[in-house]
Amino acid sequence: MNDGRFRTPSPEIRRTSTVLFDSVARLREALDASRSGDRRYSTYGTHGTPTTAELEALLLAGEGGAGVELASSGLGSIVVAMLAVARAGDHILVTDSAYGPARDFSTGMLAGLGVDVEFYHPLIGDGIAALIRPNTKLIWMESPGTHTFEVQDVPAIVRAARGAHHRVVTAIDNTWGSPGLFRPFDHGVDISVVALTKYWGGHGDVLMGATFANAELLPAVREASRLTGTAVSGEDAFLVIRGARTVGMRIRDQGGAALELAGRLAGHPRVARVLHPGLPGDPGHAVFERDFRGASGLFSFELQRADGSPADGADADAVTDRLVARGRFGLGYSWGGYESLVMPARWSGLNRAVSPWTGGPLLRVSIGLEPVEELWADLEAALAG
């Protein structure tokens, strides 16, 4: 911020509901400019402030797109994206590996509003063309997928959508790949949603989401945001701006540490399988190497007993409790912050319709900024029993 008298590295926090004008002419000018998409103008707190405008500029530089709308949570941004496109009588395709609340919104509220929701196998690739109907309006992707980390062939799905006889919108939950690990708009995706709660915020103290869109879909996204009343506070916008200053370094460090730990876990006798697309043996590794610029710090591993027999939920709970008791891993639902977290998948939802999980219990870990050797010592101790 620089007001000519006092320059600081951080922006001013603007707290407001009411925006005041010197005259009706100025009000009219602001209304016209705001409706045209000029983010320098606002007529009400929910339409933005200088603080949120600065955050939007930072986000667009990291994610791409023609514009972005903020919401008070990642789920709020998913709702904005879906409502911007889907209408009664439409058919939408949703990856079977989608974030649980996104599934629930699709099968609950959208279905209740007359939208036909169909789930597809996350590894379907260009085979999704066979599922596109005359009334298909939206394909919802998430890559890698929640808990099981399937990497979708996004370019193939986009080509299938564009090859349909009518307009099919493509959207993706890119929280794992943002910022910079995967750039959806470089691959032709129309809408990208990111839970800024995760890496962008980075400190476990703010809830926020962002819906990015290309130039064609941006007006619809902005209208959905306006009509649903999504808005964020100046304080929360500031917290994400703070996180954005270091997010690139953090995600590189955390992603590198996670890949190192994933490789070690892959050779542990208590681990049947590690689900991390950055590992060469992962089914999605080839697509990951082609499309991603790096890995984030979130992955899962499948437990087994020391003799190689299948583990059960009680085993997963016991390992989790031992890990948490050592003090470096917290037990919590979120991820992407500076601290390491663990969550048994059965406690955070592993619902599937067409690609059921048939393996053993999964533990999802988010690797933070703690020293790798200390985290590994805790993992080894927890798995040893």
Helices and strands as residue ranges (DSSP letters): H 24-35, G 45-47, H 50-63, E 67-71, H 74-85, E 91-95, H 100-105, I 106-110, H 111-112, E 116-120, G 125-131, E 136-142, H 154-162, E 169-173, G 184-187, E 191-195, E 209-213, H 218-228, H 234-244, H 247-266, E 271-275, H 285-291, E 298-303, H 313-325, E 329-331, E 340-344, H 345-348, E 362-366, H 372-384
